[in-house]
Amino acid sequence: LLRGTGSFSLPAWGPAGDRIAYIANARTGNCVSLTDATGRVHRSLFCVTAATELARPQWSKDGSQLFVAANAPEGELEPVFHAQAYRIDVATGRATLLSDIVMFEPLQLAFSPDGTRGVYADVVANDMTLVDFRNGATTALPRGHAPSWSPDGKRIAYSGEIYETGATFRYYEPLYVMNADGTHVRRLTDSRVDNHAYLPAQWSKDNVHVLVNRRTWTDGSLTHAIEALRIVDANTRVLTQLPAGFAEQGAWYEP
């Protein structure tokens, strides 16, 4: 599909299945770009400086817009980052800055399906923050990471953390689900195995089931892991075993 100088990464299929958004990285800058499914038509939509890191683009349901997060470093004695969120008009390439928050370390942003809200989270369990791009309001969310929005935007699945002290010390990361405003937090998995983590990958279209990575670290330094897949019912907590492996957003194909 693509060739040339630089690198091409983080592809995202459009809802109609005829276009792919991706990130093109070059010395001169990084761009949100488009190609058709045959690789014959290419177009750059929105570019930033080479120092600014772009995340995987996210399509709106109707395919008319793309949402993308950017981390722009600002050189100071103690560097800070501008956590930026953009909405891009696919037809014109016009980009609208939705939010620009100064942070002391880069965080990952999970957009809501309609692009009006987002959750900032670390790559490990830490405090999460909900941002409403319509008015700039922020809401503190429970401690966790890997937030994943349900397709209707009403719930968020995420990986939490639990420390158990006493005769035996355990640290593990159960799967949780909460309302999009941070209320009604529910734990979905029961495992209490040390160094055990459930990481949500993707919701089903019916807003009920969550495809989950179950990671078990086999060493104290947390460098070697056994990966397995599960499907969890967010209503009943019923867990279905799948073969070994690891999945990311987009891995669950539902026609």
N, C-alpha and C positions, 0 to 999 in steps of 0.2 A: 504493500500500500504506500509506503513512504521510503524515500531515500534522500541522501544529501548530507551536507555538513551539519554538525551539531547532533543533538539527540532528540528523540521523540518518545514520549512516555505518557502514562496516566490516561489511557483511552476511556471514553464514556460513550456508549451507544445512545443515539437519539431515540425518542419514543417510537418513531415510525420505522426504525431499523434501517434507514437509508443514509444516515450521516453519523460520523464519529467525531466527537470533540476530543482534543488531546492537547498536551503541552509540548511546545517546540522550544528547545533550549539552544542558544547560540551565544557567541562571545558578545554580540551587540545587545542582547536582551532575551527575555523569555516571553513567549506569546501563547495565548489561547487560540488554537487554530482548528480548522474544520477540514475533513476530507469526506468524499462520498464513499459508499461501500465498495466501489470498484477501484478506488485509489487514483482516479483520473482527474478529479477536481479538488484543488486545494485552496484554502483561503485563510489568511491570518485575520483574526477579529480584534484582538486587544493585546497590547504588548506593554511590558514593564522593563525596568533596568535589569541587567544581568545579576545584580546583587539581590534582587527580590525573588523570593521563592514562591512559586504558584502551586497550589494543590490540585487534585483531580477536579475537573469541572463537573457540575451537576446540572442536568437539564430540567426545565420546567415541564409539567405534564403535557402541555400542548406543543412543546418543541420550539417555542418562539423566543425563549430566553435561556441563558446559561448563568449559573451562579458559581463564583470562584473565590477562594480565600487566598490572600497573599501575606507573606511575612517580609517586611522591608526593614533591614537593619539600619540603625542610625548611629554613626560613629561618634562615640563620646568616650570619656575616660572609663566609664562603665557602660558598655553598649546597651541600648534598648532596642525594642522591636516595635514597629507599627503593625499591629494585627488589623489587616484591612479586609473588607468584604465588598465584592463587586457584583452588580447585575449587568449582564451584557445582552443587548438586543441582537439576536442572531441575524436579522435581516440587514441591519445597518452597521453593526459593529460598535454602536455607541455604548460606552460603559458608564454606569452610574455607581459612584462610591456610596455604599450603604452605611459603612461604619469604619472608623479609624481609631483604634484604641492602643495606647502606649503600654507595652508590657516589658518586663525584664527578662523574659525568656519566650521563645516562640511556642505557641500552643496550636493544637489542631482544632479546626472549626467544622462542625457538622451542621449543614443547613437543613432547615425544615423543608418539606416537599414544595411548599409554595414560595420559599425564599424570603419570607418575611421575618424569620427568627433564626437564631443559630445558637449552638452550644459550644463554648470553648472548653477544651479538656486537654490534659497532659497525656503523654504516652504511657504513663503509669498512674496509679490511683492518686488523685489529688482533688482539690476543690474544683468543681465545675461551675460555669457561669452561663446563664441564659441571657442572650441579648435580643431585644426587640428592635429590629432595624427601622421600624416605622416611627418610633419616638425616642430611641436611644436608651430606653429603660433596661436595667440589668437586674437579674434575680439570682441570688446564690442558690445553687443546687447541691444535693448531697455529694459527698466525696466519692469519686469513682473515675472511670475513664472508658474509652471506646463507646461513646453514646451513639445510638442508632434510632432514627425517627421511624415511626410507623407511617405507612403511605398516606393515611388520612391526617397526619400531623397531630394526633391527639395523645400519643404515648411515646415514651422514650425508653428503650432498653439500654442497659449499660452494665459494665463490670464494676462491682463494688469491692470492698475489702473488709476482712474480719481478722482480728488478732485474738487468739485464745491463749490465756496465760493460766498457769497452775502447775500441776504435776507434769503436764505435757504442753509444750508451746506449739501452736499451729498458726500459720498465716495462709489464708486462701482467699480467692476472689469469686464469690458467688455471682450469679446472674440476677439482676434486679430489673423491675419495670416500674415506671412512675408516670403520672399524668404530665403533660407537656409543661405545666406550670410548676412542677416539682412536688406536687402533692400526691397523696395516696401511693407511697412507696411500698412495693411488695417484693419479697425475695422469692425467686422462682426455683432455684436449685438447692438441694439438701446436702450435697457432698461437703465433708469436713476434712478432706485429705490435705495434708500440709503441701504447700507449693502447688496447689491446684487452682486453675483459673478458667472461668467461662467468659468468652469474649464474643459479643454479638456481631454477626456479619451482615445479616439482612432480614427484614421482615417479609412475610408472605403478603400477597395482594389482598388477602382477606383481613389484614390487620390483627391477626390472632397468633400466628406461629412465627417463631424466630429461629433462623438458622444460626447455629452457635458453634464456635471453635472451643473445644475443651483441651486445654494445654496443661500437661503435667511435667514439671521440671524434675529431672532425675539427678541433679547435683546441687550442692549448696550455693554455688556461684551463679546459678540460674542462667546457664549458657546452653544446656542440652535439654531439649523438650521432646515429649511424645505428643503428637497432634492427633486429635480425633474430632469427629463431627457429630453434632446432635441437633435435633429439632425440638424446641420447647414450646408448648402451648401456654401463651401468656395469660390465659383465663383459668385453665384447670391445673397448670403446672405439670402436665403429663410430658414425659421426656421420651423421645424416640431415638434409638441408636442408629448411626450411619457408619459407613466404612471410615477407616483412618484417612486423614488428610487435613488440609487447611483451606478455608474459603474467605474471600473478600466480598465487598459490596459488588453486586452484579453476578455473583456465582450461581444464584438460585434462578434457574430459567422457568418461568411460568408463562405459557402461551396465552 
